[in-house]
Amino acid sequence: MTDVPVAVITGAASGIGAACARLLRAAGWRTAGLDLNDSDTDLPVRLDVTDVGRVRAAVDAAADRFGRLDLMVTAAGYYEEGIDVAEISRAQWDRMLAVILGGTVNAFQAALPHLLRRGTGGLIAISSELALAGSATDLHYVAAKGAVLGLVKSLALEVAGTGIRVNAVAPGPTDTPLLAPESLWREPGYLATLPLRRLVTPEEVARTVYYLATEGVMYCGEVLSPNAGAVI
Amino acid sequence: MGDALVALVTGAAGGVGGAAARRLAADGHRVAVNDIAQEGRLRELAEEIGGVPVPGDIADPEATAAIVAEANKTLGPVQVLVANAADMAMSPFLEADPARWWRQVEVNLSGHFRLIQAVIGGMRALGHGRIIVIASGWGVIGHPNATAYAASKSGLIALTKGLGRELGPDGILANAIAPAFIDTEQLLVDAADAGISLEEMRQRYRDLIPVGQLAMTDDIAAAISFLASPGASGFVGQVLQPTGGVTRTRA
């Protein structure tokens, strides 16, 4: 058994996932990155998080390669905005739920047996402040991110007695490639309504994940929201 | 780790306040420690962490101004305020002594309201500041026989949210922490009230906590350290609840 803590991060190739991987590596962790693209991690694995078999194999491989598993961070996701509810197609709805909710379930189910074996560790889902406040014209995304919160709160209680902690980080609109240049959330008129007058940075989200992972033993099913004041 | 900051911690002679002062000092900050009494203990803490004791009753408007003035004079303008001091007296609502009821509101809510007023000027001049309010799980979900305490702590949460909105644009970030059961000296009081041993009291509380463990004062100090750190720069008006799940599950 090695002394070096190990994290698996989904969506590790860009945005919040990449920031989490960067910070954890800088802090001395070993990282595996599960993403459609190659990630700057110790073990990049290209896969689609909806593929439960490949997710399980990749998590097992990471635990095997690095000798243990301490943390799963689920940052994989995508965003679609500007769609009226009546226009959201069945395929768009299903895909969003499969990636954001299904991908989180797949990753948590793959990681949990490794954490249970050691009786410690964390599962951290990246949700969204939109799931706390609601939002127009991106209903499928918000519903999926909200479902992740229900999953987190319930799984947290299910494993509360085991020493494993399950929590969520629900960032405010974050400056990542998920937000298109013309996104509503980048408009100066919107940013002016935020108490901090700016988007959240991926590093701020990563710092929150790191705090939860290293000193968050008393958080059980909580939602931490670095959101620049978007939801208070 | 970021730059060294000047921090002021109220209620520092108690468990959470003392742990917060030690942690902030260990993080590299310069810390002024306040409490109403136990000046020997406060002085010892200040010596231990290389900080400055600024004793005084925060419910006294003149004292709050003096506390902040002393911290500002000796360490420089306060950049991090940890609003932790609290008074608590359990009593059925209809039997509550009005003086004891209002004393809790005076210390917990009004005292910190005035203390925050006193530090904002310096924070505004610097263009940054962190206000970290120690609220309570009882301020989130309520608690029988603790109406004054819960009301004062709920008030602090609403105050924090309002301050977050009002001061956020100035770079002053107000956030709160709402803990539940913590392993502090208060448990001795609770055990005496219940007529049981300290260890029996601990177990009684553990049985109420989904994760089956009491928060240690260092867990709350870690949350304070985080909210004071550069990494928490996206947090404003938030209420962290390191309660082991208590505030979402208790009937």
Interface residues (C-beta under 8 A of the other chain):
Chain A: K153 A156 L157 A160 G161 R165 P171 G172 L194 P195 L196 R197 V200 T201 E203 E204 V205 R207 T208 Y210 Y211 E215 G216 V217 M218 Y219 C220 G221 E222 L224 S225 P226 N227 A228 G229 I232
Chain B: K161 G164 R165 G168 P169 P179 P210 V211 G212 Q213 A215 D219 A222 A223 F226 S229 P230 G231 A232 S233 G234 F235 V236 G237 Q238 L240 Q241 P242 T243 G244 G245 R248 T249
